[in-house]
Amino acid sequence: MRRALASLLLLSCALASADEHVRGVSLGLFSEDGGWSYAPLLDEVAALHATDVALVVPLYQQDVESTTVGYHPRFSPPLSAIRRTIGEARARHLRVLLFPIVRLVETHGPNEWRGTLRARDRAAWMASYGARLLELANLARVEHVDSLSIGSELSTMDVDHAAWAPLVEKVRIAFKGPLTYSGNWDHFEQVTLYDLVDVAGVCAYFPLTDHDGAPLPTLDALRVAWTDPAARLAALSARVERPIVVTELGYRSQPNALHEPYDEGAHVPVDALGLEAQRLGFASYTAAFSPRPSWLVGEYVWNWYGWGGAGSRSYTPRGKPAATVVERLLTRP
């Protein structure tokens, strides 16, 4: 209990501003041009009245069995770009969560991703991943980042508490701010790492309907569909004695967005049905969590990176009907 109170105190100090809640947007540092500026996107995030931005740093390993995690020469941002973007975010008065994720260069089917890693040597994988995490922790300290995620959706790895504990101790020496870990929506109750961090993160891709496409459920039906996930999240918060932050709240503009919000595939061209499904997803969360329950710190909308517009199949709400709902979500009392 003493550690839990200390965690809450640390978090409250980190969020001691005009608005203590996280009203966040994720911004993937996904450009293949290391010199590309994210400043215009950060302008848009600030214009949504967001208080926080999660800067997503993609790390790569060759396949699910690999033991080496590193920066991809094409798809990972150079450290100089991360530093520059942190500064640009802070210049816009946005609190920064540094949010590393692991991606695979090579997969053998749609079921292989960071949630299914099976390293040939788990100790070697932890050493390699740990080295990258410590690099980011040191960068976070030097650049005055507000908070740091130690990982996200590593479902086959986040059950090994003994392997992570010494790594997190080293991270805390390097970085004094609040830490989070983000469990996947279908696995967060099995995560064993939450006592090592200050805030329990969850990627909230909960299915809200049992079918794709038309007819789309009503907003009231979707609000009710959040009842069970909300109860499970509240139970997690009570069990681990940590507040909850939704680290990823996202919907593609696709007909299956409400049934399979976790599906990263873009299967059909965007039409009015897909745009409305995306809009309803954000609207249902806003309705279900207004006002915020006491155990919920806030959320990060996934993901502002991308061209956007009515023809975009990606998660970004930019230039889509969902953008208005996202702004409403971020400004709700």
Rosetta silent file (secondary structure, phi, psi, omega in degrees, C-alpha in Angstrom):
SEQUENCE: MRRALASLLLLSCALASADEHVRGVSLGLFSEDGGWSYAPLLDEVAALHATDVALVVPLYQQDVESTTVGYHPRFSPPLSAIRRTIGEARARHLRVLLFPIVRLVETHGPNEWRGTLRARDRAAWMASYGARLLELANLARVEHVDSLSIGSELSTMDVDHAAWAPLVEKVRIAFKGPLTYSGNWDHFEQVTLYDLVDVAGVCAYFPLTDHDGAPLPTLDALRVAWTDPAARLAALSARVERPIVVTELGYRSQPNALHEPYDEGAHVPVDALGLEAQRLGFASYTAAFSPRPSWLVGEYVWNWYGWGGAGSRSYTPRGKPAATVVERLLTRP
SCORE:     score description
SCORE:     0.000 S_00000001
   1 L     0.000  -37.927  179.345    0.000    0.000    0.000 S_00000001
   2 H   -61.019  -42.145  178.766    2.873    2.370    0.788 S_00000001
   3 H   -64.464  -38.572  179.927    4.303    1.854   -2.724 S_00000001
   4 H   -63.240  -42.463  178.710    0.869    2.463   -4.264 S_00000001
   5 H   -65.406  -37.732  177.106    0.494    5.763   -2.390 S_00000001
   6 H   -64.458  -37.793  178.693    3.972    6.786   -3.465 S_00000001
   7 H   -63.965  -43.247  179.787    3.058    5.973   -7.066 S_00000001
   8 H   -66.700  -36.494  177.800   -0.064    8.098   -6.904 S_00000001
   9 H   -65.662  -42.682  178.739    1.895   10.961   -5.357 S_00000001
  10 H   -61.379  -43.601  179.609    4.514   10.734   -8.107 S_00000001
  11 H   -64.162  -43.757 -177.449    1.809   10.737  -10.748 S_00000001
  12 H   -65.093  -34.800  176.621   -0.033   13.677   -9.218 S_00000001
  13 H   -66.681  -39.767 -178.630    3.183   15.693   -9.106 S_00000001
  14 H   -66.825  -30.756 -176.812    3.888   14.893  -12.758 S_00000001
  15 L  -102.252   18.721 -177.662    0.406   15.990  -13.759 S_00000001
  16 L   -74.328   84.134  178.023    0.321   19.081  -11.560 S_00000001
  17 L  -140.713 -168.944 -179.645   -0.974   21.526  -14.142 S_00000001
  18 L   -61.925  -27.409  179.999   -4.200   23.334  -14.906 S_00000001
  19 L  -131.228  111.627 -174.921   -5.701   19.978  -15.950 S_00000001
  20 L   -78.221  -15.110 -179.862   -4.535   16.927  -14.027 S_00000001
  21 L   -81.321  154.751  174.507   -6.192   14.477  -16.410 S_00000001
  22 E   -85.227  115.251  174.525   -4.516   13.046  -19.490 S_00000001
  23 E  -116.478   82.688 -162.673   -6.237   14.396  -22.571 S_00000001
  24 E  -114.132  159.890  173.520   -3.893   12.805  -25.007 S_00000001
  25 E  -132.541  136.035  174.248   -3.216   12.005  -28.630 S_00000001
  26 E   -85.609  142.706  176.996   -0.660    9.505  -29.883 S_00000001
  27 E  -132.297  107.334  179.259    1.692   10.579  -32.636 S_00000001
  28 E   -70.327  130.852  174.716    3.652    7.838  -34.352 S_00000001
  29 L   -88.925   70.507 -167.774    7.194    8.801  -35.312 S_00000001
  30 L  -106.949    0.893 -178.559    6.760    6.715  -38.433 S_00000001
  31 L   -66.182  140.201  177.369    8.185    8.902  -41.196 S_00000001
  32 L   -80.440   -6.039  176.973   10.869    7.236  -43.312 S_00000001
  33 L   -99.774  108.335 -176.875   12.582   10.626  -43.597 S_00000001
  34 L   -61.723  -20.409  179.336   14.676   11.131  -40.474 S_00000001
  35 L   -96.099    1.817 -176.402   14.686   14.879  -41.002 S_00000001
  36 L   -67.522  138.594 -177.257   10.933   15.182  -41.469 S_00000001
  37 L   -94.770  131.366  176.181    9.282   17.613  -39.053 S_00000001
  38 L   -91.423    4.904 -175.379    6.277   16.569  -36.972 S_00000001
  39 H   -57.059  -44.178  178.846    5.667   20.194  -35.988 S_00000001
  40 H   -61.913  -36.727  177.376    2.569   20.688  -38.207 S_00000001
  41 H   -68.000  -37.744  176.919    0.973   17.560  -36.754 S_00000001
  42 H   -65.985  -33.668  173.741    1.777   18.759  -33.245 S_00000001
  43 H   -59.337  -42.740 -179.703    0.081   22.069  -34.105 S_00000001
  44 H   -67.326  -40.481  178.179   -3.042   20.091  -34.975 S_00000001
  45 H   -61.107  -45.261  179.065   -2.827   18.030  -31.772 S_00000001
  46 H   -63.864  -34.968 -179.891   -2.574   21.216  -29.708 S_00000001
  47 H   -68.018  -20.801  175.564   -5.507   22.703  -31.613 S_00000001
  48 L   -77.179   -2.059 -176.575   -7.635   19.768  -30.449 S_00000001
  49 L    71.472   26.102  172.634   -7.044   21.060  -26.892 S_00000001
  50 L   -68.233  148.199  174.500   -4.975   18.003  -26.016 S_00000001
  51 L  -103.544  -16.715 -173.236   -2.803   18.344  -22.932 S_00000001
  52 E  -136.959  150.583  172.828   -0.618   15.320  -23.670 S_00000001
  53 E  -134.732  135.308  172.836    1.025   13.610  -26.615 S_00000001
  54 E   -97.579  114.671  177.415    2.451   10.094  -26.749 S_00000001
  55 E   -89.177  112.711 -171.145    5.437   10.032  -29.071 S_00000001
  56 E   -91.315  118.766 -177.787    5.500    6.496  -30.439 S_00000001
  57 E  -107.346  109.400  179.623    8.996    5.135  -31.143 S_00000001
  58 E   -80.239  122.540  170.522    8.996    1.950  -33.269 S_00000001
  59 E  -102.376  153.969 -174.319   11.737   -0.544  -32.433 S_00000001
  60 E  -129.366  146.294  166.787   12.274   -3.534  -34.702 S_00000001
  61 E  -132.912  159.092 -170.042   13.312   -7.161  -34.529 S_00000001
  62 L   -64.555  -49.426 -179.389   13.609   -9.530  -37.462 S_00000001
  63 L  -153.593 -176.232 -174.069   10.880  -12.019  -36.509 S_00000001
  64 L   -66.496  -20.149 -178.528    9.038  -13.443  -33.499 S_00000001
  65 L   -95.804   -3.955 -176.017   11.990  -15.671  -32.555 S_00000001
  66 L   -64.704  155.718  177.934   14.666  -12.975  -32.754 S_00000001
  67 L  -114.943    2.061 -177.822   16.710  -11.986  -29.727 S_00000001
  68 L  -116.426  123.955  177.502   17.901   -8.593  -31.007 S_00000001
  69 L  -114.371  130.736 -176.589   15.780   -5.440  -30.773 S_00000001
  70 E  -154.927 -169.032  179.079   17.037   -2.286  -32.431 S_00000001
  71 L   -95.775  124.647  179.001   16.407    0.774  -34.541 S_00000001
  72 L   -73.669  134.479 -176.642   15.468    0.064  -38.138 S_00000001
  73 L   -64.058  -19.455 -178.372   17.587    2.163  -40.521 S_00000001
  74 L  -110.192  -39.333 -168.735   14.491    3.106  -42.520 S_00000001
  75 L  -103.856   -7.834  175.495   11.455    2.787  -40.265 S_00000001
  76 L  -102.709  143.812  178.164   12.746    3.937  -36.855 S_00000001
  77 L   -74.925  142.449  171.789   13.375    7.623  -36.115 S_00000001
  78 L   -65.896  155.449 -178.938   16.967    8.622  -35.332 S_00000001
  79 H   -57.612  -32.470  178.626   17.518    9.784  -31.760 S_00000001
  80 H   -62.804  -36.323  178.986   18.029   13.312  -33.086 S_00000001
  81 H   -70.497  -36.456  177.453   14.498   13.272  -34.524 S_00000001
  82 H   -63.848  -46.215  179.436   13.069   12.052  -31.209 S_00000001
  83 H   -59.478  -45.852 -177.845   14.858   14.854  -29.354 S_00000001
  84 H   -61.489  -42.244 -176.860   13.671   17.454  -31.839 S_00000001
  85 H   -70.634  -36.226  173.776   10.067   16.284  -31.657 S_00000001
  86 H   -58.129  -46.648  178.996   10.081   16.251  -27.857 S_00000001
  87 H   -61.926  -40.023  179.161   11.217   19.869  -27.942 S_00000001
  88 H   -66.155  -37.228  178.053    8.548   20.781  -30.479 S_00000001
  89 H   -67.399  -45.124 -179.509    5.857   19.163  -28.325 S_00000001
  90 H   -64.927  -33.560  177.512    7.009   20.933  -25.179 S_00000001
  91 H   -64.102  -22.106  178.235    7.096   24.247  -27.066 S_00000001
  92 L   -99.228   15.685  175.563    3.373   23.704  -27.661 S_00000001
  93 L    62.592   32.637  175.945    2.806   23.089  -23.937 S_00000001
  94 L  -100.025  130.365  171.317    2.100   19.393  -24.449 S_00000001
  95 E   -71.679  145.467 -171.952    3.181   16.904  -21.816 S_00000001
  96 E  -115.405  125.738  166.114    5.153   14.078  -23.416 S_00000001
  97 E  -103.947  120.617  175.392    4.835   10.328  -22.909 S_00000001
  98 E   -87.320  122.624 -163.687    7.673    8.486  -24.652 S_00000001
  99 E  -129.758   86.204  177.629    6.063    5.285  -25.933 S_00000001
 100 E   -75.318  141.874  172.374    8.291    2.576  -27.507 S_00000001
 101 E  -130.342  156.577  178.857    6.659   -0.303  -29.391 S_00000001
 102 E  -104.844  131.629  175.414    8.174   -3.408  -30.977 S_00000001
 103 E  -123.717  160.883 -178.604    7.510   -4.261  -34.614 S_00000001
 104 E  -106.881  136.110  173.777    8.563   -7.194  -36.779 S_00000001
 105 L   -72.626  -38.075 -173.572   10.461   -6.926  -40.042 S_00000001
 106 L  -130.877  130.885  176.195    9.274  -10.368  -41.140 S_00000001
 107 L  -127.836  157.492  177.051    6.071  -12.220  -40.288 S_00000001
 108 L  -120.831   64.446  179.853    4.646  -15.588  -41.260 S_00000001
 109 L   115.105  161.559 -173.970    0.951  -14.808  -41.184 S_00000001
 110 L   -69.592  -13.339 -177.436   -1.360  -12.237  -39.593 S_00000001
 111 L   -89.097    1.274  176.594   -1.156  -13.820  -36.142 S_00000001
 112 L   -99.408  122.665  179.228    2.506  -12.931  -35.641 S_00000001
 113 L  -162.695 -173.223 -174.632    3.112   -9.585  -33.973 S_00000001
 114 H   -63.810  -18.874  178.115    4.688   -8.164  -30.804 S_00000001
 115 H   -79.897   -5.633 -177.203    2.058   -9.897  -28.704 S_00000001
 116 H  -124.053   25.713 -179.049    3.239  -13.348  -29.832 S_00000001
 117 L   -59.852  139.869  175.053    7.026  -13.093  -29.440 S_00000001
 118 L  -139.412   70.515 -174.943    8.772  -16.395  -28.734 S_00000001
 119 L   -57.460  139.148  177.618   12.440  -15.466  -28.506 S_00000001
 120 L   -59.980  -31.107  178.431   14.909  -18.310  -28.976 S_00000001
 121 L  -138.664  102.838 -174.483   16.654  -17.001  -25.869 S_00000001
 122 H   -63.645  -37.141  179.173   14.396  -14.939  -23.603 S_00000001
 123 H   -64.088  -39.843  178.537   17.315  -13.652  -21.501 S_00000001
 124 H   -66.563  -39.670  177.614   19.079  -12.406  -24.626 S_00000001
 125 H   -62.812  -44.699  179.610   15.886  -10.703  -25.805 S_00000001
 126 H   -61.799  -38.640  179.256   15.441   -9.007  -22.428 S_00000001
 127 H   -65.148  -42.131 -178.820   19.046   -7.795  -22.502 S_00000001
 128 H   -70.143  -48.372  178.004   18.653   -6.359  -25.998 S_00000001
 129 H   -61.851  -40.883 -179.991   15.258   -4.777  -25.366 S_00000001
 130 H   -60.993  -38.256  177.950   16.495   -3.507  -22.010 S_00000001
 131 H   -62.160  -42.121  178.444   19.446   -1.744  -23.651 S_00000001
 132 H   -66.215  -41.532 -178.492   17.083    0.110  -25.999 S_00000001
 133 H   -64.714  -39.249  178.372   14.742    0.999  -23.129 S_00000001
 134 H   -66.989  -35.916  174.609   17.608    2.380  -21.044 S_00000001
 135 H   -59.196  -44.559 -179.577   18.724    4.496  -24.004 S_00000001
 136 H   -70.414  -33.815  177.592   15.252    5.986  -24.192 S_00000001
 137 H   -64.247  -41.983  177.779   15.100    6.441  -20.406 S_00000001
 138 H   -66.018  -40.350  176.400   18.331    8.443  -20.493 S_00000001
 139 H   -62.451  -42.037 -179.877   17.038   10.489  -23.416 S_00000001
 140 H   -61.111  -39.032  178.810   13.789   11.087  -21.521 S_00000001
 141 H   -65.363  -48.475 -176.568   15.729   12.399  -18.529 S_00000001
 142 H   -64.202  -38.072 -176.299   17.916   14.739  -20.576 S_00000001
 143 L   -91.917    6.811  175.348   14.979   16.064  -22.613 S_00000001
 144 L    59.958   42.375  175.082   12.710   16.480  -19.554 S_00000001
 145 L   -67.559  147.780 -175.241   10.058   14.059  -20.801 S_00000001
 146 L   -79.762  -37.894 -179.651    7.063   13.824  -18.478 S_00000001
 147 E  -154.565  163.011 -173.248    6.524   10.048  -18.467 S_00000001
 148 E  -137.878  135.943  171.492    7.848    6.866  -20.048 S_00000001
 149 E   -93.591  135.472  177.940    6.304    3.572  -21.099 S_00000001
 150 E   -87.417   -5.658  178.498    8.454    0.499  -20.486 S_00000001
 151 E   163.191  169.732 -177.440    6.595   -1.438  -23.178 S_00000001
 152 E  -150.267  129.315  169.869    3.317   -2.175  -24.896 S_00000001
 153 L    60.046   30.032  179.388    1.324   -5.295  -25.823 S_00000001
 154 L   -90.993   65.073 -165.082    4.196   -7.721  -25.182 S_00000001
 155 L   -62.707  -32.027  178.909    1.741  -10.373  -24.081 S_00000001
 156 L   -83.919  -10.088 -177.581    4.088  -13.375  -24.152 S_00000001
 157 L  -109.339  -24.288 -173.328    6.804  -11.432  -22.325 S_00000001
 158 L   -83.440    9.853  174.428    4.908   -9.352  -19.755 S_00000001
 159 L   -96.203   -2.804 -175.546    4.067  -12.379  -17.611 S_00000001
 160 L  -101.525   77.726 -175.426    7.715  -12.781  -16.529 S_00000001
 161 H   -58.613  -42.104 -175.822    7.885  -10.469  -13.533 S_00000001
 162 H   -62.789  -33.001 -179.575   11.276  -11.713  -12.359 S_00000001
 163 H   -74.816  -31.447 -175.947   12.913  -10.859  -15.691 S_00000001
 164 H   -85.623  -29.792 -173.270   11.500   -7.325  -15.792 S_00000001
 165 H   -55.679  -48.909  179.227   12.040   -6.247  -12.180 S_00000001
 166 H   -66.539  -30.863  177.123   15.824   -5.612  -12.404 S_00000001
 167 H   -65.939  -45.529 -178.464   15.385   -3.810  -15.727 S_00000001
 168 H   -65.240  -33.827  174.923   12.750   -1.467  -14.298 S_00000001
 169 H   -59.144  -43.014  178.742   15.040   -0.731  -11.326 S_00000001
 170 H   -66.489  -38.713  178.464   17.712    0.432  -13.801 S_00000001
 171 H   -62.241  -40.958 -178.913   15.145    2.488  -15.704 S_00000001
 172 H   -67.153  -29.021  175.279   14.106    4.246  -12.487 S_00000001
 173 H   -68.200  -39.650 -177.880   17.720    5.179  -11.794 S_00000001
 174 H   -76.921  -34.799 -173.027   17.988    6.725  -15.258 S_00000001
 175 L  -133.428  124.690 -172.974   14.553    8.396  -15.341 S_00000001
 176 L   -94.800   -4.297 -178.188   12.745    9.765  -12.298 S_00000001
 177 L   -80.687  177.735  179.904    9.340   10.425  -13.865 S_00000001
 178 L   -64.814  145.281  177.222    6.261    8.196  -13.814 S_00000001
 179 E  -114.053  149.915  172.028    6.384    4.878  -15.664 S_00000001
 180 E  -136.344  161.770  168.666    3.609    2.935  -17.334 S_00000001
 181 E  -133.257  141.869 -173.632    3.218   -0.376  -19.105 S_00000001
 182 E  -111.251  109.230  176.185    0.474   -0.989  -21.656 S_00000001
 183 E   -84.173  151.401  179.411   -1.307   -4.356  -21.648 S_00000001
 184 E   -75.859  154.887 -174.178   -3.333   -5.512  -24.611 S_00000001
 185 L   -58.839  -30.606 -177.659   -7.139   -5.455  -24.408 S_00000001
 186 L   -98.234   10.454 -173.814   -7.407   -9.273  -24.458 S_00000001
 187 L  -143.293   -7.646 -168.885   -4.539   -9.861  -22.009 S_00000001
 188 H   -59.206  -26.564 -179.621   -4.287   -6.928  -19.582 S_00000001
 189 H   -74.307  -14.053  178.316   -5.663   -8.966  -16.671 S_00000001
 190 H   -99.189   -6.331  179.706   -2.732  -11.392  -16.989 S_00000001
 191 L   -62.255  134.282 -179.832    0.001   -8.714  -17.033 S_00000001
 192 L  -105.202    5.292 -170.476    2.350   -9.144  -14.055 S_00000001
 193 L   -97.700   -5.467 -170.322    4.270   -5.872  -14.414 S_00000001
 194 H   -64.715  -26.995  177.806    1.826   -3.310  -13.104 S_00000001
 195 H   -72.486  -12.295  179.228    3.296   -3.276   -9.589 S_00000001
 196 H   -86.863  -13.690 -175.706    6.606   -2.194  -11.176 S_00000001
 197 L  -119.628  178.620 -175.131    5.128    0.966  -12.724 S_00000001
 198 L   -98.813  -26.801 -179.141    3.078    3.933  -11.548 S_00000001
 199 E  -133.685  132.654  178.578    0.161    3.826  -13.963 S_00000001
 200 E   -86.661  114.344  179.537   -1.462    0.723  -15.472 S_00000001
 201 E   -94.402  148.531  178.264   -1.848    1.234  -19.214 S_00000001
 202 E  -141.267  132.440  170.248   -4.306   -0.624  -21.438 S_00000001
 203 E   -84.243  112.877 -164.488   -4.772   -0.652  -25.216 S_00000001
 204 L   -95.806   57.593  178.754   -8.567   -0.473  -25.352 S_00000001
 205 L   -90.124   51.236 -178.630   -9.464   -2.249  -28.599 S_00000001
 206 L   -73.674  130.283  173.991  -12.509   -3.907  -27.055 S_00000001
 207 L   -62.460  135.153 -177.095  -15.083   -5.231  -29.570 S_00000001
 208 L  -110.515   -6.360  177.929  -18.304   -3.261  -29.203 S_00000001
 209 L  -149.866  164.514 -175.468  -20.554   -5.272  -31.529 S_00000001
 210 L  -102.621   14.061 -179.627  -20.762   -8.839  -32.792 S_00000001
 211 L  -149.574  160.005  175.966  -20.903   -8.070  -36.525 S_00000001
 212 L   -89.650  149.576  166.615  -19.223   -6.031  -39.236 S_00000001
 213 L    67.974 -154.711 -174.757  -20.809   -3.200  -41.141 S_00000001
 214 L   -73.693  148.192   -5.767  -24.467   -2.348  -41.476 S_00000001
 215 L   -79.515  137.756  176.782  -26.578   -1.928  -39.568 S_00000001
 216 L   -71.429  143.125  178.481  -24.332    0.039  -37.248 S_00000001
 217 L   -64.367  160.035  173.974  -25.397   -0.055  -33.596 S_00000001
 218 L   -73.633  160.554  178.077  -26.931    3.005  -32.005 S_00000001
 219 H   -60.597  -37.942 -179.613  -24.769    5.221  -29.833 S_00000001
 220 H   -65.859  -39.876  177.807  -26.742    4.134  -26.774 S_00000001
 221 H   -64.206  -38.329  178.953  -26.145    0.454  -27.563 S_00000001
 222 H   -69.706  -36.724  176.057  -22.447    1.113  -27.962 S_00000001
 223 H   -60.480  -43.012  178.582  -22.335    3.002  -24.682 S_00000001
 224 H   -64.818  -33.621 -179.274  -23.856   -0.024  -22.975 S_00000001
 225 H   -63.420  -21.040  177.356  -21.282   -2.254  -24.701 S_00000001
 226 L   -78.848   -7.212 -173.930  -18.578   -0.472  -22.715 S_00000001
 227 H   -59.659  -48.507 -178.628  -20.120   -1.653  -19.411 S_00000001
 228 H   -68.092  -49.020  175.689  -18.175   -4.909  -19.174 S_00000001
 229 H   -56.319  -39.785 -179.578  -14.777   -3.497  -20.267 S_00000001
 230 H   -63.682  -41.000  178.778  -15.223   -0.615  -17.821 S_00000001
 231 H   -64.342  -39.490  179.391  -15.978   -3.016  -14.965 S_00000001
 232 H   -68.381  -38.563  177.546  -12.897   -5.090  -15.804 S_00000001
 233 H   -66.694  -40.926  177.903  -10.687   -2.006  -15.952 S_00000001
 234 H   -63.276  -40.431  178.483  -12.040   -0.779  -12.610 S_00000001
 235 H   -64.660  -38.975  176.931  -11.378   -4.203  -11.086 S_00000001
 236 H   -61.714  -46.674 -179.047   -7.808   -4.138  -12.417 S_00000001
 237 H   -57.416  -43.159  179.672   -7.210   -0.706  -10.900 S_00000001
 238 H   -66.654  -39.435 -176.386   -8.440   -1.911   -7.512 S_00000001
 239 H   -69.652  -43.886 -175.770   -6.389   -5.111   -7.664 S_00000001
 240 H   -92.991   -3.874  179.292   -3.058   -3.559   -8.670 S_00000001
 241 L    56.342   46.691  178.188   -3.662   -0.319   -6.723 S_00000001
 242 L  -137.714  145.797  170.493   -2.816    1.814   -9.730 S_00000001
 243 L   -70.578  160.475 -178.736   -4.818    4.308  -11.773 S_00000001
 244 E  -106.502  137.878  167.330   -5.599    3.327  -15.370 S_00000001
 245 E  -123.958  132.088  174.317   -4.628    5.193  -18.516 S_00000001
 246 E   -80.582  107.124 -174.619   -5.977    4.122  -21.910 S_00000001
 247 E   -82.250  -22.057  175.655   -2.788    4.234  -23.961 S_00000001
 248 E  -141.957  116.499  172.203   -4.478    3.443  -27.268 S_00000001
 249 E  -124.025  104.257 -173.043   -8.060    4.329  -28.169 S_00000001
 250 L  -148.428  152.753  177.987   -8.430    3.914  -31.896 S_00000001
 251 L  -144.370  128.710  172.026  -10.740    2.931  -34.743 S_00000001
 252 L   -73.296  155.844  174.317   -9.986    2.584  -38.431 S_00000001
 253 L   -84.941   69.489 -178.027  -12.434    4.128  -40.877 S_00000001
 254 L  -135.026  155.231 -177.756  -13.537    0.652  -41.926 S_00000001
 255 L   -61.841  -24.285 -178.831  -16.878   -1.219  -41.674 S_00000001
 256 L   -95.339   14.243 -173.392  -15.432   -3.629  -39.080 S_00000001
 257 L   -60.295  -33.285 -177.612  -14.061   -0.839  -36.841 S_00000001
 258 L   -87.700  -26.344  179.214  -16.534   -1.508  -34.023 S_00000001
 259 L   -84.426  -40.434 -178.141  -16.399   -5.302  -34.264 S_00000001
 260 L  -134.224   65.792 -177.293  -12.627   -5.642  -34.666 S_00000001
 261 L   -62.525  -19.259  178.979  -11.032   -2.323  -33.674 S_00000001
 262 L   -80.512   -9.990 -176.861   -7.712   -4.150  -33.217 S_00000001
 263 L   -74.454  112.085 -177.795   -7.632   -5.192  -36.895 S_00000001
 264 L   -81.769   -8.620 -179.747   -4.862   -3.156  -38.524 S_00000001
 265 L   -73.257  146.538  175.533   -5.799   -4.311  -42.005 S_00000001
 266 L  -111.295   99.732 -166.189   -7.592   -1.954  -44.384 S_00000001
 267 L   -89.973  -28.556 -175.606   -9.831   -4.306  -46.326 S_00000001
 268 L  -136.532  156.745  174.978  -12.138   -2.054  -48.332 S_00000001
 269 L   -59.333  150.696 -178.450  -12.104    1.500  -49.708 S_00000001
 270 L   -71.215  134.369  174.335  -13.376    4.102  -47.277 S_00000001
 271 L  -136.862 -174.236 -176.763  -17.030    4.984  -47.585 S_00000001
 272 H   -61.219  -33.904 -179.763  -19.657    6.677  -45.446 S_00000001
 273 H   -64.680  -45.981  179.557  -20.205    3.473  -43.451 S_00000001
 274 H   -64.710  -41.148  178.785  -16.548    3.193  -42.462 S_00000001
 275 H   -64.744  -37.907  179.466  -16.295    6.871  -41.539 S_00000001
 276 H   -71.479  -36.382  177.145  -19.417    6.625  -39.401 S_00000001
 277 H   -61.202  -44.089  177.175  -18.154    3.468  -37.665 S_00000001
 278 H   -61.366  -45.804 -179.183  -14.960    5.313  -36.700 S_00000001
 279 H   -61.031  -43.679 -179.069  -16.922    8.327  -35.483 S_00000001
 280 H   -64.883  -33.638  178.748  -19.260    6.143  -33.409 S_00000001
 281 H   -59.094  -50.927  178.923  -16.337    4.371  -31.768 S_00000001
 282 H   -66.751  -37.692 -179.720  -14.957    7.583  -30.299 S_00000001
 283 H   -65.109  -36.649 -178.901  -18.440    8.884  -29.506 S_00000001
 284 H   -68.110  -39.927  177.243  -19.307    5.721  -27.571 S_00000001
 285 H   -63.913  -42.999  179.336  -16.184    5.975  -25.406 S_00000001
 286 H   -59.528  -42.845 -179.292  -16.939    9.641  -24.744 S_00000001
 287 H   -68.547  -38.890 -175.536  -20.484    8.765  -23.685 S_00000001
 288 H   -73.079  -28.285 -174.712  -19.401    5.809  -21.542 S_00000001
 289 L  -120.389   38.332  172.734  -16.677    7.687  -19.652 S_00000001
 290 L  -123.677  116.683   -4.583  -18.237   11.104  -19.123 S_00000001
 291 L   -73.184  165.592  178.862  -17.600   12.068  -16.438 S_00000001
 292 L   -64.686  137.900  170.490  -14.396   10.106  -15.927 S_00000001
 293 L   -69.655  160.519 -173.338  -14.466    7.525  -13.145 S_00000001
 294 L   -65.147  -25.069 -176.606  -11.961    8.116  -10.364 S_00000001
 295 L   -83.889   -8.431 -175.491   -9.744    5.202  -11.428 S_00000001
 296 E  -101.043  114.229  178.180   -9.272    6.539  -14.989 S_00000001
 297 E   -72.095  -38.399 -178.599   -6.444    9.051  -15.477 S_00000001
 298 E   157.671 -158.248 -172.458   -7.299    9.642  -19.127 S_00000001
 299 E  -152.729  159.050  172.666   -6.626    8.412  -22.641 S_00000001
 300 E  -120.349  122.473  178.056   -4.501    8.766  -25.767 S_00000001
 301 E   -75.773  130.742 -179.197   -6.287    8.745  -29.130 S_00000001
 302 L  -104.574  124.499   -3.441   -4.570    6.442  -31.633 S_00000001
 303 L  -145.298  135.221 -172.137   -3.034    7.755  -33.910 S_00000001
 304 L   -75.550  -17.978 -178.063   -2.737   11.235  -35.421 S_00000001
 305 L   -65.517  140.298  177.513    0.088   10.316  -37.833 S_00000001
 306 L   131.070  162.995 -178.739   -0.989    9.930  -41.468 S_00000001
 307 L   -67.947  -34.148 -179.294   -2.335   11.927  -44.386 S_00000001
 308 L    71.302 -163.964 -177.624   -5.902   11.646  -43.170 S_00000001
 309 L    92.506  165.538 -172.776   -8.877   12.838  -45.150 S_00000001
 310 L   -64.121  -18.116  179.558  -12.071   11.109  -46.169 S_00000001
 311 L   -96.931    1.107 -176.422  -10.218    8.562  -48.311 S_00000001
 312 L   -80.800  127.765  179.204   -7.744    7.453  -45.637 S_00000001
 313 L   -87.339   -4.890 -171.199   -8.158    3.884  -44.397 S_00000001
 314 L   -80.453  179.596 -179.726   -5.816    4.364  -41.430 S_00000001
 315 L   -69.666  -24.012 -172.218   -6.549    4.985  -37.769 S_00000001
 316 L   -58.987  133.876  174.424   -5.928    8.716  -37.960 S_00000001
 317 L   -82.916   -0.914 -175.935   -9.041   10.846  -37.409 S_00000001
 318 L   -53.879  127.717  175.111   -7.406   13.759  -39.313 S_00000001
 319 L    66.443   20.113  179.809   -9.809   15.348  -41.782 S_00000001
 320 L  -121.481  163.903  177.919  -12.580   12.854  -40.964 S_00000001
 321 L   -55.267  -29.357 -178.938  -15.908   13.206  -39.135 S_00000001
 322 H   -63.473  -23.865 -176.659  -14.276   11.498  -36.128 S_00000001
 323 H   -60.544  -38.463  179.242  -11.988   14.500  -35.592 S_00000001
 324 H   -64.625  -39.058  178.901  -14.858   16.589  -34.218 S_00000001
 325 H   -68.462  -38.581  177.783  -15.738   13.818  -31.763 S_00000001
 326 H   -60.325  -43.874  177.960  -12.095   13.485  -30.709 S_00000001
 327 H   -62.588  -38.263  177.795  -11.994   17.195  -29.875 S_00000001
 328 H   -65.382  -39.667  177.433  -15.186   16.790  -27.881 S_00000001
 329 H   -60.530  -45.537 -175.621  -13.654   13.826  -26.053 S_00000001
 330 H   -72.668  -18.467 -177.766  -10.530   15.799  -25.173 S_00000001
 331 H  -109.548    4.721 -177.848  -12.475   18.810  -23.905 S_00000001
 332 L   -65.546  149.542 -179.130  -15.229   17.053  -21.961 S_00000001
 333 L   -60.960    0.000    0.000  -15.574   18.166  -18.327 S_00000001
